[in-house]
Amino acid sequence: MVKRKSPRKSKRRRKPRKGGVFSSPSVKIITGLGILVLLVVLTALLARFLISPHRAPAPARPAASKPAARQPVAKIPPFEIYPRKEIPPPEKPPAAIRPKSKQLPQVAIIIDDLGYDRKIAKKFSALHVPITFSILPYSPYRKKIARLAHDKGLDIMLHLPMEPVEYPAVNPGPGTLLTSMSADQLIRQLEKNLDEVPDIRGVNNHMGSKMTAESSQMYQIFTILKKRGLFFIDSRTTAKTLCKPSARLFQIPFAQRDIFLDHRQDPAFIRRQFKELVRIAQQHGQAIGIGHPHTITYDILREMLPELQKKVQLVPASKLVHPVS
């Protein structure tokens, strides 16, 4: 009898599940979205740093607690150094050129050191009298004040900074002519100064008690003034001044200050100085007074104008300069 072989139980091999947990449709969708988001982010980063690499960063806002920086204010040089001892009065022209008896004596009032205060310049120009403006080179409002004076028909002068004996303890300001300069340096600086103030007709010295006592350097200065057709008025800051013989040598129209009007800031004193100016003019036929851009000087001048105009004729400084015989 043939024995039947018992049939072997066939072992079923389970087929591996493709993709494991990632094979479900929901997981595939989430994964695809994640990759898409990642690509978008990468694209944005590339666009920012590669496509526009030169884009300037936004400026940082200043801290609210820090105030805005102010522009530096131009420092006003000293108006003048007045001599401790009174300088002897200058020689006056001979009687032959004095005005006739029917004419009032002539007075020129020069306001020095202009260029740093537009308001006071406007006040003086609004007096409607022929005051002469003398303007410092390199002062911040020199051109505006010169234009104002030109429009009002006023004489304009350069107030030329020159070395005083007190230098360097006292500095006349930018553009100062120094006795230590060579001839070329002196002339070059002088030419620059003259070009800084438009429409000038003449020059007077700002300080200069040392420079005006040096004949050779005054010759160099007057050579340039002669070429430009400018007059010179000596502010007379020293009794040793050599401006008059220098002007005689070069035949430059010339005059000298008779009186400072306001070197003491006292109303009574300034009134006396104006009266003294009138007295000098009545005695010699003409006189020159120098004041400065002080409010008190303006107030006293405005107050005394009716009295002054009855006794003297106010004229531009250019009317009182003459070649020195």
C-alpha positions as a printed Julia matrix, in Angstrom:
325×3 Matrix{Float64}:
  0.0     0.0    0.0
  1.46    3.22  -1.09
  1.61    5.84   1.54
  0.43    9.26   0.54
  2.74   12.02   1.29
  1.05   14.57   3.42
  0.89   17.81   1.57
  3.32   20.47   2.89
  1.77   23.51   4.17
  2.95   26.27   1.89
  4.36   29.2    3.75
  2.86   32.4    2.46
  5.4    35.17   2.08
  3.98   38.52   2.92
  4.75   41.09   0.34
  6.46   44.13   1.84
  4.31   47.25   1.97
  5.57   49.76  -0.44
  6.57   53.1    1.14
  5.8    52.2    4.69
  4.03   54.94   6.58
  4.77   57.44   3.8
  2.63   55.5    1.39
 -0.62   56.86   2.74
 -2.13   59.61   0.59
 -2.55   62.1    3.47
  1.1    61.84   4.45
  2.18   62.36   0.85
  0.15   65.55   0.65
  1.62   66.95   3.85
  5.15   66.11   2.73
  4.61   67.75  -0.63
  3.28   70.9    0.99
  6.26   71.05   3.32
  8.68   70.78   0.41
  6.77   73.45  -1.47
  6.91   75.83   1.51
 10.63   75.17   1.88
 11.19   75.98  -1.8
  9.23   79.23  -1.47
 11.34   80.28   1.53
 14.57   79.45  -0.25
 13.43   81.36  -3.34
 12.64   84.45  -1.23
 16.04   84.31   0.44
 17.8    84.0   -2.89
 15.83   86.95  -4.25
 16.82   89.09  -1.26
 20.52   88.33  -1.1
 21.46   87.32  -4.62
 19.17   89.19  -6.97
 19.38   92.54  -5.04
 22.74   92.4   -3.26
 23.32   96.2   -3.34
 20.16   97.26  -1.63
 21.01   99.82   1.01
 19.87   99.06   4.53
 17.23  101.32   5.99
 18.79  104.21   7.94
 18.63  103.87  11.66
 16.45  106.39  13.44
 18.31  108.69  15.77
 17.61  108.25  19.43
 14.8   110.49  20.54
 16.77  111.66  23.56
 19.64  113.14  21.48
 18.99  116.72  20.27
 19.83  117.68  16.7
 23.39  118.97  16.27
 23.59  122.76  15.91
 25.62  124.48  13.24
 28.68  126.26  14.67
 28.17  130.0   15.12
 30.84  132.28  13.7
 32.85  133.87  16.48
 32.69  137.66  16.45
 36.17  139.18  16.72
 36.75  142.05  19.16
 35.41  145.3   17.75
 38.47  147.35  18.53
 41.38  147.85  20.9
 41.12  151.39  22.16
 44.37  153.04  23.26
 44.65  153.67  26.98
 46.02  157.15  26.37
 44.2   159.49  24.03
 45.96  159.76  20.67
 46.75  163.36  19.68
 44.25  164.71  17.14
 45.27  164.42  13.5
 46.45  167.36  11.48
 43.51  169.0    9.76
 43.46  170.27   6.17
 44.28  173.96   5.61
 41.51  176.55   5.82
 41.53  177.0    2.04
 39.46  173.82   1.5
 36.99  174.46   4.31
 33.4   174.88   3.14
 32.05  178.39   2.67
 30.37  180.06   5.63
 26.89  179.44   4.23
 27.51  175.71   4.06
 27.24  173.45   7.04
 30.43  171.61   8.07
 30.58  168.04   6.79
 30.58  164.94   8.97
 31.06  161.3    7.97
 29.92  158.56  10.34
 31.49  155.15   9.73
 30.03  152.04  11.33
 32.87  149.53  11.66
 32.91  145.76  12.24
 29.76  144.98  10.29
 29.09  141.5    8.94
 27.95  139.51  11.97
 24.55  141.06  12.69
 22.05  141.7    9.87
 19.4   143.23  12.13
 21.57  146.08  13.39
 22.77  146.76   9.83
 19.14  147.08   8.7
 18.43  149.49  11.54
 21.33  151.79  10.62
 20.41  151.67   6.93
 16.79  152.6    7.78
 17.88  155.97   9.24
 17.95  157.37   5.69
 21.2   159.26   6.17
 24.47  158.62   4.29
 26.19  156.45   6.91
 29.23  154.51   5.66
 29.33  150.75   6.26
 32.74  149.15   6.9
 32.46  145.36   6.64
 34.85  142.68   7.88
 36.06  140.09   5.34
 34.89  136.5    5.91
 32.08  137.64   8.22
 29.0   135.45   7.62
 26.64  138.21   6.38
 29.16  140.4    4.55
 27.58  140.01   1.11
 24.0   140.46   2.29
 24.91  143.58   4.26
 26.93  144.94   1.33
 23.92  144.35  -0.95
 21.69  146.13   1.55
 24.06  149.11   1.69
 24.38  149.2   -2.1
 20.61  149.21  -2.53
 20.36  152.11  -0.05
 23.08  154.06  -1.87
 25.5   153.92   1.07
 29.29  153.88   0.85
 30.84  150.45   1.47
 34.33  149.95   2.83
 36.45  146.93   3.69
 37.31  146.87   7.38
 40.77  145.39   6.9
 42.11  143.3    9.83
 45.69  144.25  10.7
 48.02  143.06  13.41
 47.85  144.96  16.73
 50.71  145.15  19.21
 48.66  142.83  21.46
 48.72  139.98  18.9
 48.39  136.99  19.37
 46.64  137.58  22.72
 44.14  139.65  20.72
 43.28  138.3   17.27
 41.58  140.65  14.76
 39.93  137.68  13.05
 40.14  135.89   9.68
 42.24  137.52   6.97
 44.51  139.45   9.34
 47.59  141.01   7.75
 50.62  140.18   9.9
 54.01  141.88  10.08
 55.63  138.41   9.9
 54.28  137.87   6.36
 56.51  138.09   3.33
 55.62  140.64   0.66
 54.01  137.93  -1.5
 52.0   136.54   1.42
 50.84  140.0    2.46
 49.72  141.0   -1.04
 48.03  137.66  -1.68
 46.04  137.89   1.57
 45.16  141.53   0.91
 43.85  140.69  -2.58
 41.68  137.91  -1.14
 40.3   140.24   1.54
 39.43  142.92  -1.01
 37.54  140.37  -3.1
 35.46  139.18  -0.14
 33.29  142.31   0.16
 31.53  143.51  -3.02
 31.16  147.14  -4.15
 33.78  148.59  -1.82
 35.01  152.13  -2.45
 37.67  152.26   0.21
 39.4   150.63   3.16
 40.02  151.38   6.82
 42.06  149.37   9.27
 40.61  147.04  11.89
 43.03  147.29  14.85
 46.5   147.41  13.25
 48.44  149.34  15.88
 51.55  147.33  14.94
 51.02  146.99  11.17
 50.22  150.66  10.54
 53.56  151.61  12.14
 55.52  149.54   9.58
 56.32  151.73   6.58
 57.51  149.04   4.16
 54.4   146.93   4.61
 52.08  149.93   4.41
 53.79  150.73   1.08
 52.92  147.22  -0.14
 49.3   147.63   0.98
 48.93  151.06  -0.62
 50.41  149.77  -3.89
 47.43  147.42  -4.24
 44.9   150.06  -3.14
 46.34  152.43  -5.75
 45.91  149.84  -8.5
 42.3   149.25  -7.49
 41.43  152.93  -7.19
 40.45  152.68  -3.51
 40.75  155.32  -0.8
 42.06  154.71   2.71
 40.88  156.06   6.06
 43.23  155.63   8.99
 41.34  154.45  12.08
 44.33  155.78  14.08
 44.77  153.02  16.64
 48.29  154.23  17.42
 50.09  157.57  17.58
 52.94  155.93  15.63
 50.82  155.39  12.51
 52.6   155.89   9.18
 49.48  155.76   7.03
 49.5   159.44   6.11
 53.08  159.6    4.71
 52.41  156.32   2.88
 49.25  157.79   1.34
 51.21  160.92   0.38
 53.83  158.8   -1.38
 51.26  156.9   -3.45
 48.82  159.82  -3.82
 45.89  157.79  -2.54
 42.72  159.63  -1.41
 43.12  159.67   2.34
 41.54  160.81   5.61
 41.85  160.07   9.33
 39.46  159.33  12.13
 38.83  162.27  14.42
 36.9   160.51  17.17
 35.61  157.15  18.35
 31.95  157.49  19.25
 31.15  154.52  21.46
 34.2   152.92  23.06
 32.36  153.33  26.34
 28.88  151.8   26.38
 27.29  154.65  28.26
 24.49  156.79  26.78
 25.73  160.04  28.33
 29.27  159.39  27.07
 28.1   158.6   23.52
 26.02  161.79  23.43
 29.1   163.8   24.45
 31.13  162.11  21.71
 28.58  163.08  19.04
 28.65  166.67  20.32
 32.45  166.63  20.2
 32.27  165.38  16.61
 30.1   168.37  15.73
 32.5   170.74  17.48
 35.5   169.38  15.54
 33.59  169.72  12.27
 32.6   173.31  13.07
 36.19  174.18  13.89
 37.86  172.52  10.89
 35.08  172.25   8.33
 34.86  168.46   8.39
 35.2   165.5   10.76
 35.03  161.72  10.76
 33.54  159.68  13.59
 33.73  155.9   13.91
 31.07  153.89  15.71
 30.28  150.21  16.01
 27.21  148.0   15.55
 25.9   148.42  19.09
 22.2   148.87  19.73
 22.97  151.74  22.1
 24.94  153.52  19.35
 22.0   153.18  16.99
 19.55  154.44  19.64
 21.63  157.54  20.47
 22.24  158.35  16.8
 18.52  158.1   15.99
 17.73  160.27  19.0
 20.29  162.95  18.07
 19.78  162.99  14.3
 17.46  166.06  14.24
 20.0   168.04  16.28
 22.96  166.83  14.19
 21.31  167.68  10.88
 20.74  171.26  12.01
 24.44  171.77  12.74
 26.31  169.59  10.21
 25.82  167.97   6.84
 26.11  164.18   7.03
 28.04  162.85   4.02
 29.54  159.55   2.85
 33.15  158.93   3.87
 34.21  159.12   0.21
 33.36  162.85   0.27
 36.0   163.59   2.92
 39.04  161.83   1.42
 41.67  163.85  -0.48
 45.15  163.25  -1.85
 47.71  164.28   0.75
 49.66  167.32  -0.42
